[in-house]
Amino acid sequence: MTLFIAAMGVLGVASSGPLIAATLGATSVSALAIAFWRNAIAAVVMAGPTLVREPRRFGSITGREFRWSLLAAVALALHFACFITSLQLTSVAAATALVCLQSAWIAIFQLLRGTRHRWQVLAGLGIAFGGVVAITGFDMGSSPEALLGDMLALAGGALAGLYTLAGGKARQSMTTGTYTALCYGMCAALVAVLALATGQPLAGFDAGGWLGILAITVCAQLVGHTAFNHLLATMSPLLVSMIILLEIPGAAFLASVFLGETLPAGTYAGLGLIMVGLAVVVAGQRSGRARLRIKAPGDEPASDRIAELGTD
């Protein structure tokens, strides 16, 4: 059963990029409409059980919890705006790999805050950066649009890292249902404001457009994310993090099969370097945390686990 859930999770998150690219390319759905509806629907789905079982949870949210949730929601809204737009400009494989650098961005943010990482983390960052140079170098030669898409995907990864760090702070005292419902709900509201400001419609699409939005919400938001949240209760965060890295080749494979996307050999080499680099970063971070737990048991809150998860 665990292997089945893991496979469903990988398939769910890997399908995100191809489904979004297909929906944007074949329908009149806007990038911000996808971001709005996947978060709005997910907020309602996640809030339902909490409202039924513990309706007072939402009324007891503290100012600190709200502020961290709001920061997470702002980062998530901007992340979706960058990532989904990047899929209109660059390849699905490149956008997915670059946005998956969120684990590396988390390590960089920690470095800026004075955290001393083990050498494996720094080596992994260097390897992943080599992959970024390879991908953006090939895209620079192909078209300015592709390079802009790469930059947006990179920004989306940084914002995803900020989202997970802020979410980790909020989750120290909030349940999963309360936090996700609040964060996704605020994110949907922020995306609606962005859509209004940029003139992107949130409704009025044809049946194919709504079907695409529903598929993205179910596969990427509910099945993919829910599966990995479940696995964290039965598997180590390190193993879950490694499984999530399969999103990169998974998205590339799905895009090649269903969208006919072909990439230069150098781009595939860049994807491989990013996967290896992120694996080294994650392994180095977990190894360092394990040593800290031996020295000071109980210092790491359980909510730190969500920093291992992706957002797409």
N, C-alpha and C positions, 0 to 999 in steps of 0.2 A: 504493500500500500504506500509506503514512504517513497519508493522509487517512482510509483505512478504519480504521486502528488508533485514530486520534484520535476518529472517530465512535463506535467501540465503547467507548472510554474515557468519553466524555461520556454515552452512553446508560447505561453501567454505573453511574456515580456518580449520575446523575440519577434512576435507577430506585430508588435506595436508600430515599428518603423514602416514595414511594408504596407500594413493596413492604412496608416495615415497617408503615406505617399499615394496609394491607390485611390483613396477617397478624395484627396485634394486634386489628383490628376483627372479623375473621371466624373466628378460632380461639381456643383457650385458651392459646396461647403467651404467656409473660410477656416483659416488656421485657428483663430480665436474661438470659433464656434465649437471646434473639436475639444479645445481645452476647457471651455465653459461646460459643455454638456457632460463630459466624462467626470468632471469634479462635482457638478451639481447632482448627478444621478448617484455617484458613489457616496456623497454626503448623506443623501436620504437613506440609502441602503444601510450605511454604517450607523446612522442615528436611530434607526428603527428598533433594534434589540435593546439598546440602552434606554430609550424612552419607555419601552414596555416593562423592562425588569427594574431599572433604577432611574426613574424620571427626575429625581432630585440631583443627579450628577451634574447636569448642565447649569443648574442654579447655584452650585457650590464652587464654580470655577473661580480661582483667585486671580488677582491682578497680574501676578507674576506669570501664571499659566497662560493667561490671555495674551500677554505681551510676547512671550516666546512663540505661541501659536500663530500670532499675527505676523511675526517676522518670518516664520516658516511658510505661511500662506503667501506673503509677498514674494519670497524667493521662488516658491513653487509656481506662482502665476507667471513670473518673468521667465522661469525655466521653460515652461510649456510654450510661451510665446517665441522664445529663441529656437528651441528644438524643432517644433512643428514647422516653423518658417524655414529652417535649414533644410528640411526634407524636400522643399520645393526648389532648392538651389543646388544641392550637392547629392551624391549618391546615398542611398539608404545605409549601405555598409559603412561608409565614412562617417556619416552623421551619428550612427549608433555607437561606433567605436569611440568617437571623440566625446560624446556626451557621457559615455560610461567611465570617463576619466574622473568622475566625481570622487572616487576613493582616493585618487592621487591629490585632488584639490583639498580634500579633508586633511590629508597629511601636510600639505603646504600651509593651510590655515593654522594647523597646530604648531608648525614650525614658527610662523609669524607671532604666535602667542607665547613662544618660549619653550615649547615642548622639544625635548631632545630625543630624536628618533634613532633607532638602531641603524647600522650601516646598510642592512638589507633594504630598508624603506628608501633610503637615499639612492641606492643602486637601482631599485625598481622604478623610482621616479625618472632616473636618467634613461632607462630602457624605454619606458612609456613615452618620454619626450622625443626619443629617436623615432618612434612610430608616428608621432604627430608630425615631425619634420618630413618624414617620408610621404605621408598622405597629403599634407598641404603643399609639398613641393610638386607632386604630380598634378594636383588640382590647379596650382598656380599656372602650370604650363597648358592646362586644358581650357580654362575659362575663368575670368574674374568672378563670375556668378558662383562657380563651384568653390572658389576660395572664400568668398563671403559666407557661403553656407557652412564651410568648415569653421570659420571664426564664430558664427552664431552657435554652432554645436559645442564649441569649446566653452563659450560663455554659458551655455545651458548646463554643461557639466559643472562649472564653478558654482552656479546658482543652485544646482542639485546638492552640491556639497554643503552649501550654507543652509539649505532646507533641512538636511538630515541632522546637522549640528544643532540647529535651533529646535528641531523636533525632539532631539535627545534630551534637551533641557526641559522641554514641556512634559515629556513622557516620564520624567522622574517621579511625578506625582499624579499623572493622569492615566486613565484607562485607555486602551487602544481605541475602543469605540467612541469615547468622548473626544479624544484628541483628533482622530481622523475625521469625525463628523464636523467638528469646529474648524479644523484647518482646511479641509476640502470645501466646506461651505464658504468660508471667507475668501478662499482662492477663486471660487466660481464668481463671487461678487466683484472681486478685483478684475478678473478677466472681462466681466461684463462692462465695467467702466472703460477698460482698454479698448474693447470692441466699439463702444459708443464714441470714444475719442478718435479712433482711426477709421470709423465708418464701415467696419466689417459686420455683416449681418449675423444674427444668432438664430434666425428662423427663416422660414419660407423656402426650404430646400425640397428637392424632389425625393421620391421614395428611396432611390439609390443612395442619396446623401444621408438620410436618416438611418438607413441600414448600415452604412459605413460607421456612423457615430455609435450606433448600438454595438456593432462588432468590436470596435476599439474599446468601448467601456467595459464590455463583458470580458473580452480576452485579456487586455492589458491591465485594466484597473482592478477588476474584481477577481478574475481567475488567477492572473499572474501574481499580483501583490498579495492576495489572500493566501495563495499556496505557500509563498515564502514566509509569510508571517506565521503560518501553521508549522512549517518545518523548523522554525527557531525554537519551538517548544520541545522538539524531539532530536534535533541535530545541533552540532556546534556551530556558532556563528561563522567560524573559519570555513567549514565545509559548505555552508549555505552561500557564503561569499564567492567561493570557487565555482559553485554551480551556476550562480548568476552570471559569471563571466562567459558562459556558453551562449548568452544573449548575442554576443558579437558575431560569432560564426553562424549562429542560427538565423539572425536577421539577414546576413549576407547571402545565405543559402536560399531563404524564402524569397528575397528580392530577385535573385538570379532565376529561380524557377517560375515565379508568378508574374514578375515585372520585366523579365528579360534583361536584367541589369548585368552588364559585363564591366569588369574593372581591369586596369593595367596590372601587370604582375607586381610592380612596385607598391601599388596600393594594398594588395593582399599581404605583402611583406610588412607594411606598416601596421595592418590589422593584427598580424601575429605578434609584432613587437609590443603593441599596446596590451594585448592579452597577457603576454609573459611579464611585462612590467607591472601591471596591476596585480597579478598573482603574487609577485615578489613583495609588492607594497603591502598587500593584505596579510600575507604570511608574516612579514616583519612586524606589522602593527600588533597582530594577535600574539606573537611570541613575546614582544615587549610587555604587553598587558598581562600575560601569564606570569612573567617574572615579577611584575609589580604586585600581583595577587599573592604570590608566595611570601613577599616581604610584608605586605599589609593586607590581609584577607578582608574582603568585603568592601574595599574602597571603590570598586567599579560598579556603578548602578546597573541593574539589569536592562534599563532602557537604552544603554549604549549599544545594544544589539541592533537597533534600528538604523544606526549609522552604516551598517553593512549593506543595507538594502538599496536597490535602485528605485527610480521614481517613474519610469516610463512604462 
